[in-house]
Amino acid sequence: MLVEVVTVVRAAPEVPWRLTSRITAFERPYRFVDEQVRGPFRRMRHEHLVQPLPGGGTPMTDRMDFEAPPGPAGALIGRAFLAPYLRRLLEQRAAPVRRLAEEQVSGGR
């Protein structure tokens, strides 16, 4: 399966950042991984762990690993912009990811 997702999130009110990520691993319904193809990071990997509960519900844990651009400017950009960007990105993606995970779990039973 080859899926690419493009997300635009504002790093600051006047700075929209575009992130293109590709699904690189998919283990239905328990786990999938997306990794940056193009975007503001030197490297970014995001693992979604989904654990269907016997009584219903689908808790999901996000594991995010990223590397800012190299050098002192990259470290500053990482702290000042990339970390807040990731928080907003995860918040923005939470609802559609939750719906997808719940559909996959209920469809897989």
C-alpha positions as CSV (number, residue, x, y, z in Angstrom):
1,M,0.0,0.0,0.0
2,L,1.4,3.4,-1.0
3,V,-0.4,6.3,0.6
4,E,1.0,9.9,0.8
5,V,-0.7,12.5,2.9
6,V,0.0,16.3,2.6
7,T,-0.7,18.4,5.7
8,V,-0.4,22.1,6.0
9,V,0.0,23.4,9.5
10,R,1.0,27.0,10.5
11,A,4.3,27.1,12.4
12,A,3.4,30.7,13.2
13,P,0.4,32.8,12.0
14,E,2.2,33.9,8.9
15,V,4.3,30.7,8.3
16,P,2.4,27.8,6.7
17,W,4.5,24.6,6.6
18,R,3.7,21.8,4.2
19,L,4.5,18.2,5.2
20,T,4.2,15.3,2.9
21,S,4.4,11.9,4.6
22,R,4.2,8.4,3.3
23,I,2.7,5.4,5.1
24,T,5.8,3.0,5.4
25,A,4.4,0.3,7.6
26,F,0.8,-0.9,8.1
27,E,-0.2,-3.8,10.4
28,R,-4.0,-3.8,10.4
29,P,-5.5,-3.0,12.9
30,Y,-2.6,-2.5,15.4
31,R,0.0,-0.2,13.9
32,F,1.0,2.1,11.1
33,V,4.0,4.4,10.5
34,D,4.2,7.5,8.4
35,E,7.5,9.1,7.5
36,Q,8.3,12.5,6.0
37,V,9.0,12.5,2.3
38,R,9.1,16.4,2.0
39,G,8.8,19.0,4.7
40,P,10.5,21.1,7.4
41,F,12.3,18.3,9.2
42,R,15.7,16.7,8.4
43,R,13.9,13.5,9.3
44,M,10.5,12.6,10.8
45,R,8.9,9.3,11.8
46,H,5.5,8.9,13.4
47,E,4.3,5.6,14.7
48,H,0.6,5.1,15.6
49,L,-0.1,2.2,17.9
50,V,-3.7,1.1,18.1
51,Q,-5.0,-1.3,20.7
52,P,-8.6,-2.4,20.3
53,L,-10.3,-3.0,23.6
54,P,-12.6,-6.1,24.0
55,G,-15.5,-4.0,25.2
56,G,-15.1,-1.4,22.4
57,G,-13.0,1.7,22.0
58,T,-9.7,2.2,20.4
59,P,-6.9,3.9,22.4
60,M,-4.0,5.1,20.2
61,T,-0.5,6.0,21.2
62,D,1.6,8.3,19.0
63,R,5.4,7.9,19.0
64,M,7.1,10.8,17.2
65,D,10.7,10.9,16.3
66,F,12.2,13.8,14.4
67,E,15.4,15.6,13.7
68,A,15.6,19.3,13.0
69,P,17.8,20.7,10.3
70,P,21.5,20.6,11.2
71,G,23.5,23.3,13.0
72,P,22.7,25.9,15.6
73,A,19.9,27.4,13.5
74,G,18.3,24.0,13.3
75,A,18.4,23.5,17.0
76,L,16.8,26.9,17.5
77,I,14.2,26.1,14.8
78,G,13.5,22.8,16.5
79,R,12.8,24.3,19.9
80,A,11.0,27.4,18.7
81,F,9.0,26.1,15.8
82,L,9.2,22.4,15.1
83,A,8.2,21.1,18.5
84,P,5.1,23.4,18.6
85,Y,4.4,22.5,15.0
86,L,4.3,18.8,15.9
87,R,1.9,19.4,18.7
88,R,-0.5,21.2,16.4
89,L,0.0,18.6,13.7
90,L,-0.9,15.7,16.1
91,E,-4.0,17.7,17.3
92,Q,-5.1,18.4,13.7
93,R,-4.7,14.8,12.6
94,A,-6.2,13.2,15.8
95,A,-9.9,13.2,14.7
96,P,-9.5,11.7,11.2
97,V,-6.9,9.2,12.4
98,R,-9.3,8.1,15.2
99,R,-12.1,7.6,12.7
100,L,-9.8,5.6,10.4
101,A,-8.6,3.4,13.2
102,E,-12.1,2.7,14.5
103,E,-13.3,1.8,11.0
104,Q,-10.4,-0.6,10.5
105,V,-10.9,-2.3,13.9
106,S,-14.7,-2.7,13.4
107,G,-14.2,-3.8,9.8
108,G,-11.5,-6.4,10.8
109,R,-13.7,-8.3,13.3
